[in-house]
Amino acid sequence: THATTHATTHATTHETTHATTHATTHETTHATTHATTHETTHVTTH
């Protein structure tokens, strides 16, 4: 029982951490890409 609980807790924590890290990285990349694209478009248009 203890081992199962420990394994479950560890797995859940790991997945949560992984998901959060992935989401943060994705958002940062998306924001950077969007900003770069926006600036390039603005400069080109201007």
C-alpha positions as a Python dict, from the first residue, in 0.01 Angstrom:
ca = {
    (1, 'T'): (0, 0, 0),
    (2, 'H'): (274, 241, 93),
    (3, 'A'): (468, 159, -220),
    (4, 'T'): (160, 206, -437),
    (5, 'T'): (77, 537, -275),
    (6, 'H'): (434, 654, -313),
    (7, 'A'): (449, 548, -677),
    (8, 'T'): (119, 716, -756),
    (9, 'T'): (218, 1037, -583),
    (10, 'H'): (554, 1041, -756),
    (11, 'A'): (397, 975, -1096),
    (12, 'T'): (136, 1246, -1046),
    (13, 'T'): (394, 1499, -933),
    (14, 'H'): (620, 1412, -1224),
    (15, 'E'): (340, 1443, -1477),
    (16, 'T'): (227, 1775, -1330),
    (17, 'T'): (580, 1912, -1337),
    (18, 'H'): (630, 1788, -1692),
    (19, 'A'): (302, 1934, -1808),
    (20, 'T'): (373, 2269, -1645),
    (21, 'T'): (723, 2286, -1789),
    (22, 'H'): (597, 2191, -2133),
    (23, 'A'): (318, 2446, -2119),
    (24, 'T'): (553, 2722, -2003),
    (25, 'T'): (803, 2642, -2276),
    (26, 'H'): (529, 2627, -2536),
    (27, 'E'): (381, 2958, -2427),
    (28, 'T'): (721, 3126, -2423),
    (29, 'T'): (803, 2994, -2768),
    (30, 'H'): (463, 3097, -2897),
    (31, 'A'): (492, 3445, -2751),
    (32, 'T'): (844, 3492, -2886),
    (33, 'T'): (745, 3368, -3230),
    (34, 'H'): (437, 3588, -3234),
    (35, 'A'): (633, 3894, -3124),
    (36, 'T'): (904, 3832, -3381),
    (37, 'T'): (652, 3779, -3659),
    (38, 'H'): (458, 4088, -3555),
    (39, 'E'): (770, 4305, -3547),
    (40, 'T'): (889, 4175, -3883),
    (41, 'T'): (550, 4241, -4039),
    (42, 'H'): (534, 4587, -3886),
    (43, 'V'): (882, 4682, -4002),
    (44, 'T'): (823, 4544, -4350),
    (45, 'T'): (489, 4721, -4382),
    (46, 'H'): (622, 5044, -4242),
}
